[in-house]
Amino acid sequence: MEPHAKCVGYGAVEPSKQLDEEAAELNRGRWNAVLFTCFICLLSIGEGYDIGVLNGAIVRVKDEFDASAMALSAIVAITPAAVMPGSLLGSALADAIGRRSALLGSCMVLTVGPISMALAPNIMLLLVTRALVGLGIGMGIVVTSMYISEVAPADIRGGLSAFMAVFLNVGILLGYMMNMALLGIKDDWRWMLALGAVLPVVLMLFLLSSQIDESPRWLFAQGRAAEAEQVLARFSGRLQAQRDIAAMQEDTENAKSDSTETLTSWSRVLQAYSEKGPVQRMLMAGLSVPVVAMLCGYLAVAYYSSTLMKESAGERNAFAATIVMGCVKVVFVLIAVSILDHVGRRPLLLVSCAITAVACAWLALTFSMQTHWMNHAFGFSLFMAGFEIGLGPLMFVYPAEVLATAWRAKGLGLGVFISRIVGTSSLFLFPLVVKAIGPSSTFWVQAVAIIVGGWMVWKWVYETKGISLEDISRLFVDKA
């Protein structure tokens, strides 16, 4: 007999064989989670494509409609402005009809929106259709981020949730490349915008085929515990699924004893922000990361880098520089995904704030000294590298995992809403401020804003690496 072999009774399972079966089950679950995430993140490519393609399309729109600086600001800012009501709508639908059905609704909006933009005959209709796209993006951001976090195994949840940022950046890069590829053809900007409808259609077909599971946390909240456990078992294995269901049942019993709802109302969320305690700390932690991500000026750089470089570099060189910037974004978000579950959330956020602040200082100096346009291009790429190493992926990851299931949809929707107020304001004001005080002073202001954002991260963000969703809620109680 081999030294490690053991006699087992009739019908018993040899421990080593049982461990092998559990390991194989966990491995299958992880692959299922990866495939699931890749499918639903197709929507993120469509969202990113709209950001990237408008960077170049806005230059052509300006020429075709002879648009003023105010009109261009409105065209660019209307989409993130519409993300705000979209986020609230998405969170409400996700609780009312489920994550899967809410995501289907977002796909429908993001199919109609780009085609309508491409057909717009004037500035006013272009504004309306861009608002429609923003509505769909807001719905998609909220639903996709909570959907992934509620399905992913705890030990790889950060990396999988950050796939949203990876796919978003792939979409942005595709948008930049399409700017270059279609530049100069008849109705080039219209074709650029219309192609944004392709991937939402693909995901919509997957969702209509019923091949994508509903969120287990939402199923449990609807009293469908057996279905929830089956879904969890496909992604985390049977034993972990049983543990998660037990933790959810414990949380439900605690909620009943505290006279709170299974899925929280809007009024309760708003009230909780003013009540000191673990829930307030949890909500502030979930709010701070997306707010800082918008406060740093990311949207302004993503939309206006070509416009800022066009005068010194020329149109084609400016578009080429944005492609390089897009490649840098993809590379660094992949690095972030690979280290996120090892390094942790808080360190990457603080490093991200530091690098983006340095990049803004570099841009301020190069614009003040009127150096070669390649120095500007380097500054923009450094900014995006810093953003994607932390703030970029974590503005999707952290809020969705830090909020308890009862608070997740409404709290996440409100967090996106508030952060997009910051983002839309900065995006609308950016070209006007540049015109008033120049790009150098504008980037100094942006650097100061990032320092303020770094303080917010230091104060509110707790580490959540490797902790299950149910245990994260207890983390904020322990911090009391």
C-alpha positions, 0 to 999 in steps of 0.5 A: 500500500502506498504511504499516503493511501487510506482505507475508507468505508463502503460508499465513502469518498477518498479524501484526495479524490474528493479534493481533486473533484472540488478543484476541478469544479472550481476550475470549471467555475472560474472559466464559466465566470470568465466566459460570462464576463467576456460576453456581457462586457461586449457592451463595454466595448460599445460604450468605449467606442462611443468615447473614442470615436467622438474624439475624432468625429467631433473635429469633423462635426465642427467642420460640417456644421460650423459649430461654435465652442459652446455647441461642441461643448454641448455635443460632447457633454450631453452624453455623460449628462444623460448617463446620470438619469440612465444610471438611476433608470438602470439601477431601478430596472435591475432591482425590479426586473433583474440584471439580465433584463435590465442589460437587455434594455441597455443593449436596445438603447445602445443599438438605436442611439448610434444609428440615430446619431449617424442620421442626424441632419443638424446639431439639435437632433445630434444632441438629442440622439447623443443624449439617448446614447448616454442614457444607454451607457448609464444603464449599462455601467450600473447593470454590468458592474453589479452583474459581474460582482454578483456572479464572480468568485471572491478570489478573482472578482477584482480581475473579472470586474475590471474586465469592464475597463479592459473592454471599455479601453478596447472600445476606445482604441477601436474608436480611435482607429476607426477615426483614422481608417474612415477619415476623408471618406464621404460622410466619414463621421456618420459612419464612425458613429453608426458602427457603434451599434454593432456590438450591442446588437451581438450582446442583445442576441446572446441575452435573447437566447437565454444562455446567460444566467440571472444574477444569483444575488438578485434571485435570492432577493426574490426568494428563489434561493434554490435557483440562486444556489444553482447559478452560484455552483456553476461559477464558484463550486457547490461548497462555496455556493452553499457558504454564500447562500448561508451568508445571504440567509444570515444577512436576510435574518439580520435585515428582518431584525433591523426592520430593513428591506431586502432591496433598499428604497431610494429614500432609505439610501438618501437618508443613510448618507446623513446617518453616521455608522457603517452604512454611511461609511460603506456608501461613501466608500462606494461613492468616492472612487467613481467621483475621483475618477471623474474629478481627475479630468479623464473624460476631458482628456479622452474627448479633447486630446485631438482638439488640443493637439490639432493646431500644433500637430495637424489633424492626422498626427493628432489622430495618430497620437490618440491611437498611441494613447489608446494602446497605452490605455489597453496595456496598463489596464491589462497590467491592472487586471493582472495585479488587482487581486494580488496588490489590492484596491487601495494601493493602486488607487493611490498610485493612480492619483499620484501618476495622473497628478504628475501627468497634468503637471507635465502637460501644464509645463509643456503647454506653457513652454510651447514645446513640440507636440510629441511632448503633449502626446507623451503627457496624455499617454502618461495620464492615461497610463496612470488612470488605467493602473487604478482609477479606470478599472476600479471605478467599476470594480470597487463600488459594485463590490463594496455595497451590500446586496440590499444597497447595491443597485440603488447605491451604485446608481446614485454613485454613478449619478453623482460622479457624472455630475462631476464628469459632465461639469468638467467636460462641459467647462473644459473647452471654455476654461481652456479658451479663457485661461489657456491649457497650461493653467487648466492642467494646473487646476486639474492637478490640484483637483486630483490631489483633493481626490487622493485625499478622498481615497485615503479617507474613505476607501478600505481594502476589499481584496479577496473578501466575499461580498457578504463579508465586505459588509461586515468590514465596515461594521468592524471599522466602527 
